[in-house]
């Protein structure tokens, strides 16, 4: 039997296999950022995975940076997520909610306010999925008091995730979003207790982790990292030093898992980071069944998160077992049937979501 199908204990979570659904933004919530029946269907179709990590879910309105992504800050969202977690549990699935604040990669078109960031430095890119193209605006550098407020938003979101029936949570500290912006040196130029040294740059992400642990206990909390620093104009002068410190701090807190998005190459640092972490280490990006098995057998991972192949193959676990050919993924359908989701020339609808999955099987 493939090692991918062996059960594993991750913190307080007992998983039936080591095949993880990577968190994948799909932009399918309604315009009030409430998850819907299509999102329920999406996760239920994939309940055979050992663990479902949900799409990134905003902790408050200031943390929104994409069209139609779900939130977890109000009662309607909590009720809608509860319907989804109940349905996943009925199918013997395990599901954790990924908590998200995009920081500087937001825009007033989404929430009517300036983006938030550690420093007033804009990414040198255009706003995701918006046409006609517009560049990101210079963000507002958070004050110390505002940082404390964001930490409390993480705490409240964690409380709401518990009310919504999730099995745990994962903080999104990767891919150039707010927690990542604070940690990595090129996006954090602060001179106070939240900037400068590695210890200072890690302070806010660790405060958010501690707030979430207060609600869930460390055994049901994970953290997402991207040590390669290859998205949204965020990177670090010394990734190995920075992430070694940060991962060691997460280990001291007995976090259940880390999920690291870093494709395998000669310069990958994830194998070194795994040695510093006491919990489960999940690798993600570009893995096949064979390469995932090899990574676990070689001791560089405990489980593997599959992304694009999971979009095209809701029955990925079954196909891995039988050796059936996988459906090819089509980036045109990563979000929905349109290439771009937010056209500034068109009025924003008040309601609506797409009713069908365009790829993969349906029940």
N, C-alpha and C positions, 0 to 999 in steps of 0.2 A: 504494500500500500504506500502511496506517495506520502511523504512527510507533511504535505500541505493539508491532508485530510485527518491528521492526528489532532485530537483536542488539546487545548492549552488553557491554563489558568493565567489570566492577566489581571493582576491586582485582585479585586473581589469579583471579577467577571470570569465565568466559566464558559469558554467558547467551544463549539462543536468541531471547528476546524480552524485552520490558520489562513484562510482566504478572507481578506478584509475588503469591504467596499470603501474605496477612497472617497473622501469628501469632494463632491463634484457640483459646482454651481450650474444650475439648469435654468434659472430665471423663469420659473413656472408658477410662482405664487400669484395671487390676484393683486390688483393695484393698491390694496390696503396692506399688502405684504402678509397676507394670511394664507397659510398652506391650504391646499384644496384636494379634491378627489384624485386628480392626476398624480400629485405628489404621493398620496397614500398608495396608489396603485404601483408607482415606481418602486417604493421601498418593499412593499409586499411581494412583488415579483422577485426580489433579491434577498428574501428572508433566509435562504439557504446558506448565505455567506456566514462565516463565523461571527463577524461583527460588521454592522452597518454604521459607518460614520456619516452623519448627514451632511448635506450641502451646508456651506457656511451660512450662519443665521445671525442676523444683526442683533446686538444687545440693546441698542436704542436707535432712535432716528438719526442721531448725529453720526452713527457708524455705517450708514447706508452709502453704497457707491456704485450699485448696479441696478438696472431696472428689474422689478418684479422678483427680487430675492426675498425670502421669508424673514420674519422677525420673531422675537420672543420677549417683547416688552409689554404686551397688553393681554387682556383676558381673552379676546377673540382669538389671538394667535395661540395662546395656551390651550384653549378648548380644541382648536383645530389640530394642533400637534398631538393632543391626547387621543383623538380619534385615530391618528396614524400609529402611535405607539401601541395602542390596544390591538390594532389590526396586525401589526408586526408580531406582537407577542402571541397572538392566536396561531400564528404560523411558526411558532417556536424560534423566532428571531431575537437577536440582541441588538439594541440600537442606542447609540450615544449621539448627543447633539453637539455640533461644532459651534462654539461661541465666537463671534466675529465683530471686530470694529475695523473698518477699512482705513481710518486715519486720513492721510492727505490725499488718497486716491478716491476722493468724493468730489461732489460739485453741487453748487446751489440749486441746480435743476432738480436734484433729488430731495433735498430737505430744506431749502431756503436759507442755508447758512454756509459760511466759509468752512472749508475742510479743516480738520484738526490734525496736529502733528507735533512731534517733539521740537522741531525747529521750523522756521519760516522758509522752507525749501520745497519748491514744487518738483514733482517728477517731470522729466523732460519727455513727456509722452502725451498722447491725446486720451480723452476720457473714454473708458472702455464701452464699446457697443453703442456709441452715440454718433449719429450722422445728422447734419454735416459735422465733420470733425472739429473739435475744439480742444485746446490744450488745457491741462489742469491749471487751476488757479493757485496762486501762492497761498499756502495754508496759514492758519492762525496757530502760533506756537502756544501750546497749553501752559497755563500757569500751574503752579504747584497745587493750588486749591482745585483747579479743574481736573488735574490728574487724579486727585483723590475722588472726585465725582465719577470719573470713568471707572475707577476701581469698584466703586459702589454699584455702577451699572453692570459690571461683570458679576458682582454678588447677586444682584436682583435677577439677572438673567439665569444664573445657576439655580436660584430658588424656583423660578418659573419653569425651568427644565424639569425639576423634580416634580412640580405640580402636574406637568404634562406627561409624566409617566416614563420618562427616559430611564435607561439603565446606568447612565453616567454622562459625562460631558468631556469634550476636548476643546482646549483653548487654541484658537488659530493664531499661532505666532510665526507664521511663515509668509512667503510670497510677497513681501513688501507691504504688508498691512501694519496697523498701528503698533502692535507689540514688537514686530520685527523692525519697524522704523526706529523705535527706541533702542533696541539692542545693537543694531549695526552702525558702524562708525560714520559712514558717508551721509546718513540721513539724520543723525543726532549730533548737533553741534552745540548743545547746551553747556552752560558753565556752572550750573547749580548741582544739587545732589542727584539729579537725574541725567547727568551728562558727563563726558570726559572719560573717566576710568571705566574699565569693563564692569566693575562692581556697581558703579553709578548707572551705567546704561542698562544694566540688567535689573535695576531696582523696581521700576514700574511693572515690567512683565512678571516679576516674582511676587509683587504685591497683588497683582491680579490673580495669580495662581493661588496664593495664600487665601484670598477671599473666597475663591471657588472651593478650595479644600475645606474651608469652614462649613460650607453647606453640604458637601458630598462626602467628605472623607477622601484621603489620598487614593484609596483603592479603586475609586470610580472616576478618576480624573486623568486625562491624557493631555499631551501638548504636541502641537504640530510645528515642525521646523523645516527650513529650507537652507541648509548651510552653504550651498553653492552661491547664494545671492545672485540669482539670475533672472529675477522678475521685478518689474515696476521700479527700476532704477535704485534699488537698495542693495548695498553690498558692504563688505567690511575690509579694513586694512589687514587684519589677521584673523581669518575665519576660524582656524583651528584653535587659537588661543581663546577667542571670544566664545565659541560654542562649547569648548571644553569646560570653561568656567560655568557656563549656563547649564549645561547638561549635568555637571557635578552638583549644582545647587538643586536641580530637579530631583536628582537621585537622593539627596539628603532628605527631601520631603516625601520620599517613598511613593512617588507618582506611579500610577498603574502602568502607563505606557508613554512612549514617544513614537510618533510617526514622522519619519524623515523623508521628505521629497528630495531625492538626490540621485540622478542617474549614475549608473556604475561606470567608473572610469579610473585611470591610474591616479588621478588627483582627488578621488573621493575621500572625504574625511569621516563619513558615517561609521566605517568599521572601527575607527579609533574612538569615536564617541560612544559606541555601544559598550566598550570596555569600561566606561566611566559611569554607566547607568545600571541601577539595581533592578529596574522593572523590565517590562517587555519592550523590545525594540522592533518596530515595524518599518520596513523599507517600502518605498513607493517610487515609481516612475520608470516606465519602459520595460517592466518585467513580463516575461512569459511564464508559462507553467514550469518549463525546464529551468530557466534561470532563477525563478523563485525557489524551487526545490534546492538548487545548488547553494543559494545564499543562506538558506536555513541550515543545510547540512554542513556548510563551511563555518557556521557560527557567527556570521555577520548580521543575521536577522533572526527573529523569533517567529515572525509572520510577515506576510506580504500583502500590501494594499494594491489593488488593481483599479485603474481609472478608466481610460478610454475603452478598454476591452469590456468593462462592466456596463458601459452605456449601450454598446451594441449587442451585448449578450447577458440579458437578465438571468439566464440559466447557466452562467459561467461555471459554477461548481459542478453541475451535471455534465457539462461538456468536458471539463477537465477529467472527470472520472471515466467517461466513455471514450475519450479521444476524438469526439466529433469535431469537425472543422468549425472554427469560430466565424461568426459574422464579422465582416470588415467594418470598422467604424468610419463614420462620415462626419467630418467637422461641421458640415453645413447644418447638421441636426443636433449639435452639442447643446444648443439653447432651445430653439424651436424651429418652426418652418421658415423663418426669415433670417437672413444673414445678420441684419441689424435690428435691434429691438426698440430703440428709442430715437425717433426722428423728430428733431426740433421743429420741423416745418409742420408737424401734425399735432393737433390737440391731444392731450393725454386722456385716454379713456378712464372712466371711473371704475369700471369693472371688466372682467373678462379673463379667460385663460384658454389655452388650447386643449382640446378634448381628447386628442389621440396621441399616442406614442408613434413617432414616425419610423422607428427602427427597433428591431428586436421583436420578440413574440409577446402576445397578450394572452391572458388566461381566458 
